Amino acid sequence: MSRPAFARLPVSVDLPRLLRALARIDASTWQGHFNGDYYEGDWSGVALISALDAPSELAPGKGLPVQREPWRQDPDWQQALRQLPLRIVSARLLRLGPGARIHEHHDYDLGGPDADLRLHIPLLSPPRVDFLLDGQRMPMLAGECWFLDLSRPHRVDNYDTQARIHLVLDCRPDPWLEQAIADGAPTTPAPGLGRAALDFARFCRLLEEDAALCQALQALTDSETFIERTLALAAERGLAFTREDLRSAMRQGRRLWNEQWMA
């Protein structure tokens, strides 16, 4: 069975029960994410189920899955998911604070033929959060359950003033889950562009319309100076994209320039 890159599963979860359980999580329980180089700001989590041999409760491991204290003490977590016959090997609450971002990366451990499948259930999902998979914004809403192939490039930007919190489940692939992914794919909402991509496109249109602005940037021969000036000019106009976005566009421009001579 060919698996899509993403799908909203046609299942229901008990969001009010999940939110009640979330409200009972003590503030001191949240731990910073172990991949410190991957993010800026607050990216933290609470382990509900994790591998016995994991170097930390939020980190992956190969051992038997162990129910951690919040899961054991609060039956609402299991009750809210009771209609989903999943073989859960990891369950985490992951929070991305206001203004925080997770840089683009791949979760290579999810890419093998027998790899676990990752599901995201948004619990708190502010509107100005962009979860980008292959450059496309996933239109996930609170209470939905999404499969995401995160062996592909992905990033998250929280432009909102509220935290985003997802319940993230790693599950063993089995016929029920594979069928749920296949059944959900045809009715999955179409992805869109994130704020950074939209703002970058607006800035490019400004350059096309303003010859003086375009020439001022073209006169900059040092790439770092060019990037800093471009970001500053965009910010002056209320447009927000990152150094990462600009570097990606520059690489793509060079690639297209080279390809025209190879055709």
N, C-alpha and C positions, 0 to 999 in steps of 0.2 A: 504494500500500500504506500503510495507516494504521499508524504506528509507535507502540508503547507508550512510556510514560514511563520504563520500566526493564524489563530482562529479563536473566536468567542464560542465557548462551549454552550450547547443548549441545555444548561442545567440551572438549578436554583440553589442559592445558599441563603441561610438565615442571617441577613445583614444586621438587623437589630440585635440579635444575640451576639454576633461577633463584636459589635460596637460596645455592648455591655462588658464583654470580656476584656476588650481593649482598655476600657476606662478603668478596669481593676488592676492593670499593670502598673506597678510602682515605678516612679520616675527614675529611681536609682538602678533599675534593672537594665536600662538601655546601655548598650556598649557600642563604642566606635567600631565601624567596619574594619576588618583586618586588612583590606587592600588599601592602605593609606595613600598610595601613589595614584589611585584611580579617581579621586574626588576632591572637591573643595567644599568647605562648609560642613554641615551636619549630615552625615550619612551613618546611621546607627541602627542597631537591631536588637531583637530579643529572640533567643532560641527557644522554640517550643519542642522540636524533635531534632536531634542531630546524632551523628555517628559517634559510637563509643570511643573510637580512636582519634577523633578530630583534635587538632592541636588547640583549638578553642571552640566553644560551643557554636559560634557563628560560622566557623570554617568547615569546608567539606572533609569527609573522611571515607574510609572503605569498610569500617566496622559495622556492627549491628546498630540499627537505629534505636536511640534511647529517648524516652519521653522525659523532657526536662521539667523543672518544677512548675512553671506557669501552666503547662499543659496538664500535668498530673493533678494540680490543685483546683483547676477550674474546668468542670465538665462542659461548659458552654462551647469551648473550642470544638470538641468532638461532636456535640449535638448539632451545631450549626452546619456541619459538613456531613451529617448522617446519611444524606441521600446520594453521596458521591462515594462509590465503592473503590476508593483509591488505595494503592499500595504506597503509602507515604514513607519516604526514607529521610526527608528533611522538611521541617516546617519552621519558618522564621517570620517575624514581623520586621519589615525594613522601612525605616523612616528617612525621608529626605527633607531637611529643614528649609525654611524660606530662604531664597537666594542661593541655595546650594546646587551643585551640579556634579554629575558623575560623568567623567570623560569617556569618550568612545573607546570601547574595548570589545573583545570576544571572550566568552566563557568556553574555553576549548574543551573542558571536560564534558560538555553537553553535546559534542559533535560526533561521537562514535556511533556505530550501528546499534550498540546495546546500551547507550547512555540513558541516564534518567531524563524524564521530560519535565520541564519547569512550567508551573501554572502560577499566574498572578491573579489575586483577588483584591482589587482596590477596596480599602476600607474608608480612608479619607482621601478624596481625590479632587483637590482644588482645580478650577478650570484653567489656570495659567501654569500648568505643568506639561512639559513636552517629553514624552517617552518616545524616542526615535529608534526604530529598527530598520536597518538598511536605508537610513535617511528619511523614513516615512513615520509620521506621527500616529501612534496607536491610539484610537479614540476610546480608551477604556474608561468605564464609569463605575462608580461605587456599587458593590454588590454583584458585579459580573465576574465571570471566571474565564480567563484567557490563557491559551497555550501560546508561548513565544519561543521560537528557536533562537536562543541567545548565544549559540555558537556563531551567529552572524553578528556583524558590527552593530552596536547599540550604545545609546547614551541617554541621559536624563537631565533636563534643566528645569529647576523650580523657580519660575519668575513670580510666584505668588507670595502672599504674606502669610500663608498657612502651610503647615507641614503636610507632606504627602506620606501616607502609610499604606503599604500593601502587605497582605498575607501571601507569602511566597512558599509554594509547595514543590518539592522535587519528588517525583513519583516514578515507580518502575513502569515501563511500557507494558501494557497488556491489552487484550482485545477490547475490553470495555472502553478504556481511555482512547485507544486508537480510533474506535468507531465514533466516540463523542467528538473528537477533533475533526474527523471527516464530515460528520453530520453538521457541525457548527460552521464549517468553512463557507458554505454558500450564503449564509445569512449574516456573516460577519460584516460590520460596517466598514466602508472603504477608508483607508488611511488618508491623511492629508499632509500638509507641510507644517513644520514647526515654526515657531515665531522667528527663530534665527534665520531660517531659509527665506521666509517672507520678507524680513527686514533687509536681508542681503540683496534680494531681488529688487526691492524698492531703491536701495542705494545705487545699484547698477543702473537703474532707470534715471536716477538723478545725474549720474555721470554722462549718460547719453544726451541729457537735456542741457547740461551746463558745461560748455567747452572749457571755460577757465578752470573750473574745479578739476576736470579730467586732466588738463595739461599740467596743473600744479602737482598732481600725484605722479604723472608720467615722468616728471623731472627728477623724482627721487630715485636714485640708483641703488641705494642701500636697502636691502629687503626688510631689515628690522625697522628702519626709519619709515619705510613705506607702510608697514603694518601698523605701527604706532599712530601715524598720521591718519590713516584710513579709519581706524577704530575711533579716534578722537573726533573726526569729521562726522562719522555716523552718529556718535553719541550726542553731538551738538544738535543733530536733527531728530533726536528721539528714537534712533534705530539701534537695536541691540543684537549684535552677533559677536562671535568670539574670535580670538586669534586662530583657534582650531579651524573654524569655518573658513576664514580667509586663506589660511595655508592650503586647505583642501581645494578651494576654488583656484588658487594659483597653480597647484599641481595639475588640476584638470585642464587649465588653460594651456599649460606647457605640453601636456599630452596631446590635446587637440591640435596644437600648432605643429608638433612633430608628425602626427598622423597624416596631416594634409600632404606632406612631402613623400609619404610612403605609399600613398594610394596608387 
